[in-house]
Amino acid sequence: MIFSGLEATGKKPFEYVLIHGLVRDDEGRKMSKSLGNGIDPIEIIDKYGADTLRFTLATNNSPGNDIRFSWDRVESSRNFANKLWNATRFTLLNMEIDQAYEVPYEKLDISDKWILSRLNKLIKEVDSNLERFELGVAASKLYDFIWNEFCDWYIEASKARLYGNSKEEKTACETVLRYVLDNTLRLLHPFMPFITEELWQQLPHEGESIMIAKWPEYNEELGFDREESDFNLLMDVIRAVRNIRSEEGVPPSKRVKLIIRPGNDDVRKILNDGEEYIKKLGYVEKLDITKEKPSEKAMRSAVLSNLEVYIPLKNLIDIDKEIEKLNNDKKKIESEIKRSTGMLSNEGFVNKAPANVVENERKKLVKYEETLNKIEDRIKTLVE
């Protein structure tokens, strides 16, 4: 148990830190009954659960520093528990295997190898953090892995095979899902013992309780560095597509045409192999991988490492209407720049106005100029 040192004192972790003045409120004041800013841990447990409270304390913990209590962090920990619950529910609803099979290394695809490699590194890092009593760092790494890498990326990437027609691919994907979730729950158990026990019991597993299950170990066989790097490149492309779609207000229901210009043949092969992931996760209808820079007008682009991404905007937005709107915005910004420049050129204002007022006006002018540059670049993109 990560709190065994505190529990050995006969006090619950939260009671201990409150008694010894180790928790501060949002204003940085030590929590105490005399100040009237104390919080009853039982009330938090009744409303949010014991695991939420423990995880909040753990992620706020760093050696030598007091814990800054925040209700926002409590809400975040509660949302994290819900995310974990929903991820497990998704896995169980799509799982036909009824026992803990070994990972089928010969049947893994790039996303399987990516998540297994990321989990393998997580195990090593969490072990190192716990040995140095860096509880907050370990908990934060588990949070990032579960929320971002496992839920937001791997689960989404797995849906094509889970809902596909290939029994072999589906079974391999189910096996990896179970394996990653099983090991992740074991790593998280010291921080959130109740929900991890409940969820682990629902998975195909070996043993009576997660409390006495074997602690995950780093395995060199799961160090798929090349596949991890390749999938990271695909993720970068998908993020670029998603960002452009979001900035243009393109709904997920509307598929886009994507043009990618790879920097070399190795990148081209990675893109070809990962085409289905790019199409599914980027909501792409047609993908062209070409050596030539596209000549189409009105395109949004993004430059990544060793490749360029282009999305033609024709049929996605009303270009004429967008240009008209941008020109109106440009006139407003130019008017603000003229006003601000005039004020800062006035010696009477600069010399007599409070220093903070003058400085704020200078900052405004810088922001206005940056905004104007962005608008002009946007107009250029649409008319060329």
ZAMARGU-4260 file (C-alpha; in steps of 0.2 Angstrom, whole numbers, plus 5000, padded with zeros to 4 digits):
<rodrens>
0) 5000/5000/5000 | 5007/5017/4996 | 5000/5024/5012 | 5006/5010/5023 | 5018/5022/5032
5) 5003/5033/5037 | 4991/5019/5040 | 5004/5012/5052 | 5001/5027/5064 | 4983/5022/5067
10) 4976/5037/5057 | 4968/5037/5040 | 4979/5046/5027 | 4968/5062/5025 | 4966/5063/5044
15) 4984/5062/5047 | 4989/5076/5035 | 4975/5087/5042 | 4981/5084/5060 | 4999/5089/5055
20) 4994/5104/5044 | 5000/5096/5028 | 4985/5101/5018 | 4982/5119/5012 | 4966/5127/5004
25) 4965/5136/4987 | 4972/5152/4995 | 4987/5143/5002 | 4981/5143/5020 | 4984/5127/5031
30) 4968/5118/5034 | 4962/5118/5052 | 4947/5118/5063 | 4952/5135/5071 | 4953/5143/5054
35) 4936/5136/5049 | 4943/5130/5033 | 4944/5111/5037 | 4935/5098/5027 | 4927/5082/5033
40) 4935/5068/5023 | 4919/5057/5027 | 4908/5070/5017 | 4920/5069/5002 | 4920/5050/5003
45) 4901/5050/5004 | 4899/5061/4989 | 4914/5056/4978 | 4920/5039/4985 | 4936/5034/4994
50) 4946/5031/4979 | 4943/5048/4972 | 4949/5056/4988 | 4965/5045/4989 | 4969/5048/4970
55) 4967/5067/4973 | 4979/5066/4988 | 4991/5055/4978 | 4992/5067/4962 | 4994/5082/4974
60) 5009/5074/4983 | 5027/5078/4981 | 5041/5075/4993 | 5044/5089/5005 | 5029/5099/5000
65) 5012/5102/5008 | 4996/5096/4998 | 4986/5110/4990 | 4968/5104/4991 | 4957/5109/4977
70) 4939/5104/4973 | 4943/5105/4954 | 4956/5091/4957 | 4942/5081/4967 | 4931/5082/4952
75) 4945/5078/4940 | 4949/5062/4950 | 4930/5057/4950 | 4929/5060/4931 | 4945/5049/4930
80) 4936/5035/4939 | 4921/5036/4928 | 4933/5035/4912 | 4941/5019/4919 | 4924/5012/4923
85) 4918/5016/4905 | 4934/5009/4897 | 4932/4993/4906 | 4913/4992/4902 | 4918/4994/4884
90) 4930/4980/4885 | 4918/4968/4893 | 4904/4972/4881 | 4916/4968/4866 | 4925/4953/4874
95) 4921/4935/4869 | 4936/4927/4877 | 4933/4920/4894 | 4951/4917/4900 | 4967/4926/4902
100) 4976/4921/4886 | 4994/4925/4882 | 4997/4939/4870 | 4998/4932/4852 | 5014/4941/4847
105) 5013/4935/4829 | 4996/4942/4826 | 4998/4959/4833 | 4996/4975/4822 | 5004/4992/4824
110) 4992/4999/4837 | 4993/4983/4848 | 5012/4984/4848 | 5011/5003/4851 | 5000/5001/4867
115) 5010/4986/4873 | 5026/4996/4871 | 5019/5011/4880 | 5012/5000/4894 | 5029/4992/4896
120) 5038/5008/4898 | 5024/5014/4910 | 5028/4999/4921 | 5046/5003/4922 | 5043/5022/4926
125) 5030/5018/4939 | 5042/5006/4948 | 5056/5019/4948 | 5044/5033/4954 | 5037/5022/4968
130) 5055/5017/4974 | 5059/5035/4976 | 5042/5039/4984 | 5037/5050/4970 | 5019/5045/4972
135) 5012/5060/4964 | 5022/5058/4948 | 5018/5039/4947 | 4999/5043/4949 | 5000/5057/4936
140) 5008/5045/4923 | 4995/5032/4926 | 4982/5045/4924 | 4989/5051/4907 | 4992/5033/4901
145) 4974/5027/4905 | 4965/5043/4899 | 4975/5048/4884 | 4984/5033/4877 | 4973/5018/4882
150) 4955/5027/4881 | 4957/5040/4868 | 4969/5031/4856 | 4970/5013/4858 | 4951/5009/4862
155) 4946/5020/4847 | 4959/5012/4836 | 4953/4995/4841 | 4935/4997/4836 | 4938/4993/4817
160) 4944/4976/4822 | 4932/4973/4836 | 4917/4977/4824 | 4925/4968/4809 | 4923/4952/4801
165) 4939/4944/4805 | 4938/4932/4820 | 4957/4931/4821 | 4960/4950/4822 | 4945/4952/4834
170) 4952/4939/4846 | 4970/4946/4845 | 4963/4964/4849 | 4952/4957/4863 | 4967/4948/4871
175) 4978/4964/4870 | 4963/4975/4878 | 4962/4962/4892 | 4980/4962/4895 | 4983/4980/4895
180) 4968/4984/4906 | 4973/4970/4918 | 4990/4976/4921 | 4985/4994/4921 | 4972/4990/4935
185) 4986/4982/4945 | 4997/4997/4944 | 4983/5008/4949 | 4977/4997/4963 | 4988/5005/4977
190) 4980/5022/4973 | 4962/5017/4970 | 4960/5000/4978 | 4941/4998/4978 | 4937/5002/4960
195) 4952/4992/4953 | 4947/4977/4963 | 4929/4978/4957 | 4934/4980/4939 | 4948/4967/4939
200) 4935/4954/4946 | 4924/4957/4930 | 4939/4953/4918 | 4945/4936/4914 | 4959/4933/4927
205) 4969/4921/4937 | 4969/4922/4956 | 4957/4927/4970 | 4960/4946/4972 | 4970/4960/4963
210) 4978/4963/4981 | 4988/4947/4979 | 4990/4947/4961 | 5007/4948/4954 | 5014/4965/4951
215) 5017/4969/4933 | 5035/4967/4927 | 5045/4976/4913 | 5047/4964/4898 | 5060/4967/4885
220) 5050/4957/4873 | 5036/4971/4873 | 5049/4985/4868 | 5042/4988/4851 | 5051/5004/4848
225) 5050/5005/4829 | 5031/5001/4829 | 5029/5014/4843 | 5038/5027/4833 | 5028/5023/4817
230) 5011/5024/4826 | 5016/5040/4834 | 5019/5047/4817 | 5001/5042/4812 | 4994/5050/4828
235) 5003/5066/4823 | 4995/5066/4806 | 4978/5062/4814 | 4980/5076/4826 | 4984/5088/4812
240) 4969/5083/4803 | 4958/5085/4818 | 4965/5102/4822 | 4961/5108/4805 | 4944/5101/4805
245) 4940/5109/4822 | 4947/5126/4816 | 4936/5126/4801 | 4921/5120/4810 | 4919/5104/4800
250) 4908/5092/4809 | 4913/5073/4811 | 4899/5068/4800 | 4908/5076/4785 | 4922/5067/4778
255) 4937/5076/4771 | 4949/5074/4757 | 4967/5072/4764 | 4983/5075/4754 | 5000/5070/4762
260) 5017/5074/4755 | 5029/5062/4763 | 5048/5067/4765 | 5055/5050/4761 | 5050/5032/4756
265) 5051/5026/4774 | 5037/5039/4779 | 5027/5034/4763 | 5027/5016/4769 | 5021/5020/4786
270) 5007/5031/4779 | 5002/5017/4767 | 5002/5004/4781 | 4992/5015/4793 | 4980/5022/4780
275) 4965/5014/4788 | 4969/5022/4805 | 4971/5039/4797 | 4954/5037/4788 | 4944/5031/4803
280) 4951/5042/4816 | 4953/5057/4806 | 4936/5056/4797 | 4945/5055/4780 | 4935/5050/4765
285) 4950/5050/4752 | 4968/5049/4756 | 4981/5054/4742 | 5000/5051/4746 | 5010/5060/4733
290) 5027/5067/4730 | 5021/5083/4722 | 5014/5098/4731 | 4996/5099/4727 | 4990/5113/4716
295) 4972/5115/4722 | 4966/5132/4728 | 4959/5136/4746 | 4968/5123/4756 | 4973/5121/4774
300) 4990/5114/4778 | 5001/5108/4792 | 5020/5104/4792 | 5025/5090/4802 | 5042/5080/4804
305) 5046/5073/4787 | 5029/5076/4779 | 5016/5089/4774 | 4997/5088/4777 | 4985/5097/4765
310) 4966/5097/4766 | 4956/5106/4752 | 4942/5117/4759 | 4931/5116/4743 | 4914/5108/4747
315) 4919/5109/4766 | 4915/5128/4769 | 4908/5143/4760 | 4924/5151/4754 | 4917/5167/4748
320) 4907/5170/4764 | 4922/5165/4775 | 4933/5178/4765 | 4920/5191/4768 | 4919/5188/4786
325) 4938/5188/4787 | 4939/5205/4778 | 4927/5212/4791 | 4937/5206/4805 | 4953/5213/4797
330) 4945/5230/4796 | 4940/5230/4815 | 4958/5224/4820 | 4966/5238/4809 | 4955/5250/4817
335) 4961/5244/4835 | 4979/5245/4829 | 4977/5263/4823 | 4969/5268/4839 | 4982/5259/4850
340) 4996/5265/4840 | 4990/5283/4842 | 4988/5282/4860 | 5006/5275/4862 | 5013/5289/4851
345) 5005/5302/4862 | 5018/5308/4874 | 5005/5315/4886 | 4997/5297/4888 | 5014/5288/4890
350) 5021/5300/4902 | 5005/5304/4913 | 4995/5288/4913 | 4999/5274/4926 | 5014/5263/4921
355) 5002/5247/4921 | 4990/5255/4910 | 5003/5260/4897 | 5010/5242/4898 | 4993/5234/4895
360) 4991/5245/4880 | 5007/5239/4873 | 5002/5221/4876 | 4986/5224/4867 | 4995/5231/4852
365) 5006/5216/4851 | 4990/5204/4851 | 4981/5215/4838 | 4996/5214/4827 | 4997/5195/4829
370) 4979/5193/4826 | 4980/5203/4810 | 4994/5192/4804 | 4984/5177/4807 | 4969/5184/4797
375) 4980/5189/4783 | 4987/5172/4782 | 4970/5164/4783 | 4964/5175/4768 | 4979/5171/4758
380) 4976/5152/4761 | 4958/5154/4754 | 4961/5165/4739 | 4977/5156/4732
</rodrens>
